[in-house]
Amino acid sequence: ALTHPYLAHAWAKKGADLRIPAPGQAAKVAMLGVLDWAPRDLIVRTSRSKRSTDFIALLDQIDRQYGPMPGRAQKPIVLVLDNGPIHTSKATRAALAERASWLTVEWLPKYAPELNDIEELWRDLKQHHLAHQTFSGPESLDAAIHQATMKLNRERNRHPLPNHRIAA
C-alpha cells in the first residue's frame, strides 16, 4: 500500500484533468497476511520491507494463534502459499520445516493470483478502505491498514440475523 492515493474508480468530465493532492515523498507499507478460511478472518502483518524475515515473523504469529499448545485441541492447519521469493527462500523453508509436525504447506502454481483467495481481500482492502486517501506517512498508513482490516473482518463475519434462531 502506498501513502499516495490509490485511485479505484474515479471519473472526471471529458477533457478535465483529474488531480488529487499528494504532497511529500511517496512511501509504501508491505502487507503480509493470512486468511483463516473457516471464519474468513484476515490477519495482517505490516512492515516497511517485504523480506523473508517479515514472513517468518508472520509465521511466529501463526504459531501463537494456531500452533500446538498444552490444553488446546490440535487441529490440522494448512497454509497455502504462492511461489513468491519470500516464501521460497532458504530461511523461510527452514522456518516451515520447523513447523512441519503441525503445519502442512500447499504450494500454488507460479503466477496464478486467481487461485489465491487472499488476493481478492487485498483488492477489497485497497479499493474500498484505503482508496482516494493521502496518508501523511507510513505510520498513518500502517494504522489505517490495521483499522481497515478490523472493519473488513467485522463486515465479513457479521451474521445477517441478530437472533440466530429461525422459526419454522
C-alpha positions as CSV (number, residue, x, y, z in Angstrom):
1,A,0.0,0.0,0.0
2,L,1.2,3.5,-0.8
3,T,0.9,6.7,1.2
4,H,-0.1,8.5,-2.0
5,P,-3.7,7.8,-3.2
6,Y,-4.8,4.6,-4.8
7,L,-7.4,5.6,-7.3
8,A,-10.0,2.9,-7.5
9,H,-13.0,4.1,-9.6
10,A,-12.6,7.8,-10.3
11,W,-14.1,9.9,-13.1
12,A,-13.8,13.4,-14.4
13,K,-15.5,15.4,-17.1
14,K,-14.2,14.8,-20.6
15,G,-11.1,16.9,-21.1
16,A,-10.7,17.7,-17.4
17,D,-7.5,16.7,-15.6
18,L,-8.2,14.6,-12.5
19,R,-5.8,15.5,-9.8
20,I,-5.6,14.5,-6.2
21,P,-3.1,16.3,-4.0
22,A,-0.2,14.0,-2.9
23,P,2.3,16.1,-1.0
24,G,5.7,14.8,0.1
25,Q,7.6,11.7,-0.8
26,A,5.6,8.5,-1.5
27,A,6.3,5.7,0.9
28,K,5.0,2.1,1.0
29,V,4.0,-0.3,3.6
30,A,4.1,-4.0,2.8
31,M,1.2,-6.2,3.8
32,L,1.6,-9.8,4.6
33,G,-1.4,-11.8,5.5
34,V,-3.2,-15.0,6.4
35,L,-6.8,-15.7,5.6
36,D,-8.3,-18.0,8.3
37,W,-10.7,-19.6,5.8
38,A,-13.3,-21.0,8.2
39,P,-14.3,-17.8,9.9
40,R,-13.0,-15.7,6.9
41,D,-10.8,-13.7,9.2
42,L,-7.9,-11.7,7.7
43,I,-4.7,-11.5,9.8
44,V,-2.4,-8.8,8.5
45,R,1.2,-8.0,9.4
46,T,2.7,-4.9,8.1
47,S,6.3,-3.8,7.6
48,R,8.4,-1.4,5.7
49,S,10.0,-4.2,3.8
50,K,8.9,-7.4,2.2
51,R,11.6,-9.9,3.1
52,S,11.8,-13.5,4.4
53,T,12.3,-12.2,7.9
54,D,9.0,-10.4,7.7
55,F,7.3,-13.6,6.5
56,I,8.9,-15.6,9.3
57,A,7.6,-13.0,11.8
58,L,4.1,-13.8,10.4
59,L,4.8,-17.5,10.9
60,D,5.6,-16.7,14.5
61,Q,2.2,-15.0,14.8
62,I,0.6,-18.1,13.3
63,D,2.4,-20.2,15.9
64,R,1.0,-18.2,18.7
65,Q,-2.5,-18.2,17.3
66,Y,-2.8,-21.7,15.9
67,G,0.2,-23.7,16.9
68,P,0.3,-26.6,19.4
69,M,-0.2,-25.6,23.0
70,P,-0.9,-27.5,26.1
71,G,-4.6,-27.6,26.7
72,R,-5.5,-26.6,23.2
73,A,-7.1,-29.1,20.8
74,Q,-4.8,-29.8,17.9
75,K,-6.5,-29.0,14.6
76,P,-4.9,-29.6,11.2
77,I,-3.5,-26.4,9.7
78,V,-2.9,-26.0,6.0
79,L,-1.0,-23.0,4.8
80,V,-1.5,-22.2,1.1
81,L,1.4,-20.2,-0.4
82,D,2.2,-18.8,-3.8
83,N,5.8,-19.2,-5.0
84,G,6.9,-15.7,-4.2
85,P,10.5,-15.2,-3.3
86,I,9.9,-14.6,0.4
87,H,8.0,-17.9,0.5
88,T,10.7,-19.9,-1.2
89,S,13.9,-18.6,0.4
90,K,16.2,-20.8,2.4
91,A,15.3,-19.0,5.7
92,T,11.6,-19.5,5.0
93,R,11.9,-23.1,4.0
94,A,13.8,-23.8,7.3
95,A,11.1,-22.0,9.3
96,L,8.4,-24.0,7.6
97,A,10.4,-27.2,8.2
98,E,10.5,-26.5,11.9
99,R,6.7,-26.4,11.9
100,A,6.2,-29.5,9.7
101,S,4.7,-31.5,12.6
102,W,1.6,-29.4,12.7
103,L,1.6,-27.1,9.6
104,T,1.0,-28.5,6.2
105,V,2.1,-26.3,3.2
106,E,0.4,-26.5,-0.1
107,W,2.0,-24.6,-3.0
108,L,0.1,-22.7,-5.6
109,P,1.4,-22.6,-9.2
110,K,3.6,-19.7,-10.1
111,Y,1.9,-16.6,-11.4
112,A,-1.6,-17.7,-10.5
113,P,-3.1,-15.0,-8.3
114,E,-6.6,-16.0,-9.4
115,L,-6.2,-19.2,-7.3
116,N,-5.2,-17.3,-4.2
117,D,-8.2,-16.3,-2.1
118,I,-6.3,-13.6,-0.2
119,E,-5.7,-11.6,-3.4
120,E,-9.5,-10.8,-3.5
121,L,-9.2,-9.4,0.0
122,W,-6.2,-7.3,-0.8
123,R,-8.1,-5.8,-3.7
124,D,-11.2,-5.1,-1.5
125,L,-9.0,-3.6,1.2
126,K,-7.3,-1.2,-1.3
127,Q,-10.4,-0.3,-3.3
128,H,-12.9,0.2,-0.5
129,H,-11.0,1.0,2.6
130,L,-7.7,2.7,1.5
131,A,-8.7,4.3,-1.8
132,H,-8.8,8.0,-2.5
133,Q,-6.8,9.0,0.6
134,T,-3.5,10.6,1.1
135,F,-1.6,9.5,4.2
136,S,0.8,11.7,6.0
137,G,3.4,9.0,6.3
138,P,4.0,5.2,6.7
139,E,2.8,5.3,10.3
140,S,-0.6,6.7,9.5
141,L,-0.9,4.3,6.5
142,D,0.0,1.4,8.8
143,A,-2.7,2.4,11.3
144,A,-5.2,2.8,8.5
145,I,-4.4,-0.7,7.2
146,H,-5.0,-2.3,10.6
147,Q,-8.2,-0.3,11.2
148,A,-9.5,-1.3,7.8
149,T,-8.6,-4.9,8.4
150,M,-10.6,-4.9,11.7
151,K,-13.6,-3.2,9.8
152,L,-13.3,-5.7,7.0
153,N,-13.3,-8.7,9.4
154,R,-16.4,-7.3,11.2
155,E,-18.2,-6.8,7.9
156,R,-17.4,-10.3,6.7
157,N,-18.2,-12.1,10.0
158,R,-21.5,-10.2,10.8
159,H,-24.4,-12.6,10.9
160,P,-27.4,-11.4,8.9
161,L,-29.8,-12.2,11.7
162,P,-29.3,-10.7,15.2
163,N,-31.1,-13.8,16.7
164,H,-29.6,-16.9,15.4
165,R,-32.7,-18.9,15.9
166,I,-35.0,-19.4,12.9
167,A,-38.7,-20.1,13.5
168,A,-40.2,-22.8,11.4
